[in-house]
Amino acid sequence: MAMISVWRTGVAIVAGVAALLGAPARAQEHGDVDRGATLAVRVCIACHGVRPGEVSVNPLAPPFVAIAEVRGMSAMALNVALLSSHRAMPNIVLDPQERADIVAYILTLKPN
């Protein structure tokens, strides 16, 4: 009986490690810039200026160019921001691919 318990524990550990090792690959979707731009125009433009030169409709919502220009802005930072609730931001639920697409689009607005 003790041997079965050790075996089950070993299997559980291996399964847990495998799940953890596989999680980053699934979590890091590759964004499509064109889909991100289209989605931004459809969803985000209600508050944000989403194209270069656009002013945000909502003064509390920075234009995407301003977001992209923040020093140290990265895909990870944008993803975390899109997953975090903000008092002034509506609770828009994006699936992982949509988030990756919007992040990819915003990062194209970074200055060279």
Summary of the structure (lengths in Angstrom):
residues: 112
radius of gyration: 19.6
end to end distance: 64.4
largest distance: 70.1
contacts: 277
relative contact order: 0.17
helix: 60%
strand: 0%
